[in-house]
Amino acid sequence: MIVMETHQDHTSSKIGMWLFLLSEILLFGGLFILYSSYRYKNPVDFHLAAWELNRALGTINTLILITSSLGIALSIFFIQKGNRQLSVVFLFATIFLGVLFLGVKYVEWTTKIGHGLYPNSPRLLGRPKGEILFFGLYYSMTGLHGLHVLVGISILSVMLVLMIKKKLNENRTISLENAGLYWHLVDIIWIFLFPLFYLIT
């Protein structure tokens, strides 16, 4: 009876997590549609504005997040196999890569701000409407994604503490699995953001 209740709790937790992820997909999906609509109406301005972005930093951040997704997957794998030590190592590596991602994004943002390219700046307001829209979407969408990364880092940090305190083990992995699902979503969203802003010119 106890096993059945535990299984039911895990099922409910998984369903709840997938429903939450679906709401996040709908949120960013709406933003992607909005971006596509504005880009269709202002192709030249979006093309020119996209060249202002640093593709090298965008590529580095993409590699960082892809690697971090591997890290959380390995952390879950090892805790399920009963190897808590290796699970802690890969979970810590995932958190570190998340912080590194935000650090790179901070450098990119501050560089753009230093060049006067930020919402409502005199330099940006003097540009065509399409470029103003591009940078407005760039800051809002990458900023919202960055907030999700920060939330993900916080969640994974809680998981790390629980693991170090031995409150997570091969028989209690559902919370880490759900945290992993959230982190994979963060990664997938960036994989869409990266080509939209940096590659499609």
N, C-alpha and C positions, 0 to 999 in steps of 0.2 A: 504494500500500500504506500509506503514511504517512497519507494522508487518511482511509483507512478506519479506521485505528487511532484517529485523533483523533476521528472521528465516534463510534466505539464507546465511547471514554472519556467523551465528552459524554453519550451515551445512558445509560451506567452511572451517571454523576453525577446526571443528572436523575431516574432511577428511584430511586436511593438517597435523594435529597432528598424525593421524593414519598412514599416509605415512611416517612421520618422525620416528615413533616408529618401523615401518617395516624395515626401513634402519638400525636402531639400532639392531634389532633382527638378521638381516642378518650379521652385523658386528660380534656380539658375537657368532652367529651360526657358522661362519667360524672359529672362535677361538676354539669353542668346538670341531669341526671336527678335527682341527689341534692337539688339546690335545689328542683326542681319538686315532688318528693315531700314535702319538709318544708313547702313553701308550701301545698300541698293540705291538709295536716293542721293548719296554723296560719295560715289566711288573714287573720284579724283582726290577729294579732300582727305578721305580715309587713307588712300594710298600714300599721300605726302606725309600725313601725320604718323603713319606706321613706321616710316623711315627714321623718325626721331627716337624710336625705342632701341634699346641695347639688346640685339639678338643674342650676343654671347652670354650675357647675364640671364636672359630668358632660357637659353639652352641649358646652362649650368643648373638653374633652379629645376628644370624639368628632370634632369638626371638625378638631382638630389631627391626629389619626391619619388621617382620610380624606385630608387635604391631603398628609400625609407619604407616603401610598401613591401619590398622583399624582406626588410628587417622585421616588420611586425608579423609577417607571415611565418618567418622562421621562429620568432619568439613564441607564437601560438603552437607551432609544431613541436618545439622542444618541451614546452610545459605539458603538452598532452602526452609526450613520451616519458614524462617524469624527470626530465633534466632541467631543474629549476635554475641552475647556475647559468647555463647557456641561454636560457630564456631571458634571464635578467640582462645578460650582455647585449642581446639583440634588441631588447626593448629599450635599453638605454641608448643604443646606437640610433634607433628610430627617433627618439626624443631629440637627440643631438642634431640629427639631420633636419628635423622640423625647425629647430632654433636656427640652424644654418640657413635654411630657406628664407626665414623671416629676415635674417641679417642681410642676405643678398638683396632681397626686395627693399629693405630699408636704404641700402646704398643706391639702388636704382631710383627710388622715389626722391631721395634727397638730391640726387644729381639733377633730376628733372625740375625739381622745385628751385634749385640753385640757378637753373637756366631760365627761370620765370615761366615754366610750363606747368601750371597748376590751375584748378578751377577759379574763375573770376580774376585771374591775374591780368594786369594791363597788357602784357605781351600776348597772352592767349586770346584776350578779347579783341585784339587787333587783327586776328586771323579770320579766315573764312568760317562760316557757320559749321561746316562739316568737320573741320579740325577741332572746333570747340566741343562738338558732340563726341568726337572720338576720344578726346582726353577726359571728358566727363565720364564716359562709359569706362574708360581704362581705369581711372582712379576708383570709381564706385565698385566695379566688378572685381578688380584685383584686391581692393581694400576689403570687400566682403569675404573674398576667399581667404585673405590673410587672417581675418578674424576667425574663420573656421579652423585655420591651421593652429591659431593660438588656443582655441577651445580644445582641439585635438591633443595638443601638447599637454594641456592641463589634465585631460582625462587619462592620457597615457602615463603621466607622472603619478597620478593616484594609483593606477594599476601597478606601477613600479614599487611604490611604497607597500602596497598590499602583498606583492610578491616577495619583497624582502622580509616582511613580517610573517611570511609563510601562510598567508590567508588565501593564497591562490595555489592550487596544485593540479595534478592530472585529473582529479575528480571534480574540481571547481574551476572551470575555464570559461564559463559562459560570459562573464563580464569582460574578460580580455578579448574574447571572440567578437563581442559587440563593439568594443573599442576599435578592434581591427577593421571591422566593416566600415565604421565611420571614417577611419583614416584612409581606407581605400577609396572612399567617396571623395575625400579631399584631393586625393591624387588624380582621380578620373576627371574631376572638374577642371583642374589645372591643365590636364592634357587637352581639353577643349579650349581653354582660355589661351594657351600658348600659341597655337596656329592662328586663332582669330585675330590676335593683336600683333604677333611678331612675324608670322610667316606669310599670311595672305595679304599681299600688297598689290 
